[in-house]
Structures are given as structure tokens and as C-alpha cells.
Amino acid sequence: MATYKLLATAAMGLESIVASEVKDMGYETQTENGKVFFEGDERDIAKTNLWLRTADRVKIIAGEFNAFTFDELFEKTKEIEWEKFLPVDAEFPVQGKSVKSTLHSVPNCQSIVKKAIVERLKKAYHRNSFLDESGPRFKIEVSILKDKVQLSIDTSGAGLHKRGYRVDQGEAPLKETLAAALVKLSRWTPDRPFVDPFCGSGTIVIEAAMIGQNIAPGYNREFDSEKWPWIGEDIWNEVREQAEEMANYDQPLNILGTDIDHRMVKIAEQNALEAGFADIIQFEQRQVKDFKTTEENGVVVGNPPYGERIGEIEIIEEMIQDMGRVFSKHPTWSVYILSSMARFETLYGQPATKKRKLFNGFIRTDLFQFWGERPKK
Ligand SMILES: C[S@@+](CC[C@H](N)C(=O)[O-])C[C@H]1O[C@@H](n2cnc3c(N)ncnc32)[C@H](O)[C@@H]1O
């Protein structure tokens, strides 16, 4: 097996969480401009795709160099041994981005890279005619930052947030990768109760259940690199079988999702069923102000609506006040709320133990953390 320079891409704000996930899997990492680099072979490509919960994609760095002219871009792209990655029938769309660089026309850069790879492959495979691109897909990206070109191949295909359990989504679902990050940041362990009082389509509770039973998030989906001849089905099958062995379906979980809207509760139930947690996650239609429990040391994670319209904002402010009141009755519980509201702590009636800046798509938010009292020994 060969060793590749690999890259786990992360959404803005999640870089350090992705990096610690990659480290926890046993790799040495290097983080640069929001990208988490590590090294690995074919099996590692399959493993990281299957297991990373908070990364967007896993890519192979095919080449890196400086380029200031289109000629340079063409020649240096052609020097890369693309035939090591791409079979003669590979489909290889090229996408691009350029930031603070002399070569700033992205369409031109894309077509030059495409032409250079075509030329390289034709020579390597002794083809005079065109390449029909009828085979497996290799999405190529040319990314130029301050004249440094990075050429990468996407091993994931669809973004890793697509786990395959979302049947329906409602209005403002959280991306699965961010939901998993919230659960990780809450430091919840499967022996503690877990509640999302704004569960919407159920993303956070489903991600928590997958973490709780150690289920690989990518187990039920496909990846572009599964079809690549040099990785081979055997490796993927092996990595999937290992994941099946590592899953702990017997781990009891106490996970509850509630929402004011009964239609959302239905959607969440459908998604949980699809994810295989029909009997494991409980759902109820309930307002956050009616939260009650007799249990101790639980964890609440949720993202209430942020409120974009006037009128709506007043209702939401009242709800945050209710939330502060209701959770203050349970001092052993830890509460983690993702919100873009600047006045959140004032309304909640308590300063957060800690805040962490995160982006929900392009919306700047904070994860307001109210840590519970330490469990008595
Ligand atoms: C931003 S969405 C949450 C999305 C969810 N995390 C997901 O991934 O689908 C906010 C949810 O809060 C619910 N909600 C609004 N007011 C509420 C209240 N007072 N009590 C409980 N849920 C409420 C809405 O029905 C909506 O589903």
C-alpha cells in the first residue's frame, strides 16, 4: 500500500474538533488555514471516511506547487502522475477556487488543469482519441492561495454530513457534522441522560445515539473512492466489517428529543427510524418551559430558533427566559445552547460558564455552555 498526504476539510469554526477527531483515530495532524492534514494509506482513506463525524470531506493531495502563469499551472499539473490515481475511463470534473493570487480567473484555472490532466493521461495510457470519462468519479479541486496551488482529489463524493438517515428535514435542520460537534463539545457520555428540547428533525439526538453506541456515521452511505480500482472493494468491506464489530448496540441510552411542533416530532421519529434508533430515542411533543425530570447529571443540547422577524423575536426572548428558569431547577444538568442572540445570557438569567464561537452555515453563533455541578462521589 502507498502512503498519501490526506486532508480532512472542516467547516469554519470546526477545525480543532475535526483535528482532535483525526488525532483520536491515531493520526498525526497538521492544521493549516482551516485544513487538517494527515498521512495514510488506502485503508486509512476508507476508515476516515467511514468514521469522521465532524469533517466535511476527506481528500488526497495530488500535488502542491507555486504558479504565477497559466503555462506554469499547465506544466506543473502535467508533471503529476495522475495515472497513479485515475484509470483510463475516470470521470474527473475539475472545480476551483483562487484567493489572493496572480491566477485569479477560476474558470481558466479549471480548464487548464483539466487539459493538463487529459494530456498526461492520454500519454500514460497511449490514447490518441478523447477520454470518454465513463468510469468512476474523481472530483478534482484546484485551490490557489497566495500563488500556492494545491491539487486534490475528493475521496468522499457527497459531503460526509450526508449520513443517509435524513428522510425529511423541516425548516432549519442543523448539519449533521455540526450536530455531532455539539454533542462532542458537551462531553456527554452514554451513561448520562441526553435531551434536545428543540429537536426539530432530530439531528442532534440521532448523532448522540450514534456516538453513544459507537456507530460509524458513514456506515449506511456510499463514497466515491469505493469505486476506485486501486482501493478495491476488499478494503472497504473489511473496514465496514470492523465498524460493525465495533458498534455497541447493547449500550443502553437515555435520549429524548422534544419539540413544540408535533409535525417536527413526526419527522424526527421518521429520521430516527431510518437511522435504526426507533426504540432507542424517545420523542415527545412538548414546549421547553414544560421540561421536567427526576434524573440527575443530564446533558441538554439544542439550537432554538434565532428569530429573524419582529414579533418572533419577542416570543423567542420569552422562551429563553423560560429556559433559564426551568433549567436552574436542575443544577446537576449541563446545558449547551447554540444561539446567535447577543442578549442570550441576560435573557437566560445567568452568565455562561464558557462560550464558543461557531458558525451555523454562515450565521455566526455562540455555543452557550452552562456546566452542571460535578456529580457527588
Ligand atoms: C432551529 S430548529 C432546530 C433544528 C434541529 N436542530 C434539527 O436539526 O432539525 C428550532 C426548533 O425549535 C422548535 N421550537 C420553537 N419554539 C419552541 C419552544 N418554545 N419549545 C420547544 N421547541 C420549540 C421549533 O419547532 C423548531 O423545530
The ligand as a Tripos MOL2 file, in Angstrom:
@<TRIPOS>MOLECULE
LIG
   27    29     1     0     0
SMALL
NO_CHARGES

@<TRIPOS>ATOM
      1 C1        -33.6840   25.6880   14.5400 C.3       1 LIG1
      2 S1        -34.8750   24.4530   14.7950 S.3       1 LIG1
      3 C2        -33.9520   23.0860   15.3960 C.3       1 LIG1
      4 C3        -33.4710   22.2200   14.2860 C.3       1 LIG1
      5 C4        -32.9320   20.8800   14.7200 C.3       1 LIG1
      6 N1        -31.7040   21.0020   15.4860 N.3       1 LIG1
      7 C5        -32.7290   19.9910   13.5030 C.2       1 LIG1
      8 O1        -31.5980   19.5620   13.2540 O.co2     1 LIG1
      9 O2        -33.6750   19.7530   12.7640 O.co2     1 LIG1
     10 C6        -35.7100   25.0110   16.2190 C.3       1 LIG1
     11 C7        -36.8590   24.1380   16.6730 C.3       1 LIG1
     12 O3        -37.3680   24.6650   17.9000 O.3       1 LIG1
     13 C8        -38.7720   24.4220   17.9630 C.3       1 LIG1
     14 N2        -39.3440   25.3570   18.9580 N.ar      1 LIG1
     15 C9        -39.6470   26.6670   18.8210 C.ar      1 LIG1
     16 N3        -40.1280   27.1620   19.9760 N.ar      1 LIG1
     17 C10       -40.1020   26.1600   20.8950 C.ar      1 LIG1
     18 C11       -40.4510   26.0480   22.2680 C.ar      1 LIG1
     19 N4        -40.9140   27.0810   22.9450 N.pl3     1 LIG1
     20 N5        -40.2930   24.8670   22.8860 N.ar      1 LIG1
     21 C12       -39.8050   23.7920   22.2010 C.ar      1 LIG1
     22 N6        -39.4720   23.8310   20.8860 N.ar      1 LIG1
     23 C13       -39.6020   25.0000   20.2370 C.ar      1 LIG1
     24 C14       -39.2290   24.6370   16.5420 C.3       1 LIG1
     25 O4        -40.4360   23.9480   16.2950 O.3       1 LIG1
     26 C15       -38.0420   24.0790   15.7310 C.3       1 LIG1
     27 O5        -38.2630   22.7510   15.3510 O.3       1 LIG1
@<TRIPOS>BOND
     1     1     2 1
     2     2     3 1
     3     2    10 1
     4     3     4 1
     5     4     5 1
     6     5     6 1
     7     5     7 1
     8     7     8 2
     9     7     9 1
    10    10    11 1
    11    11    12 1
    12    11    26 1
    13    12    13 1
    14    13    14 1
    15    13    24 1
    16    14    15 ar
    17    14    23 ar
    18    15    16 ar
    19    16    17 ar
    20    17    18 ar
    21    17    23 ar
    22    18    19 1
    23    18    20 ar
    24    20    21 ar
    25    21    22 ar
    26    22    23 ar
    27    24    25 1
    28    24    26 1
    29    26    27 1
@<TRIPOS>SUBSTRUCTURE
     1 LIG1         1 GROUP 0 **** ****
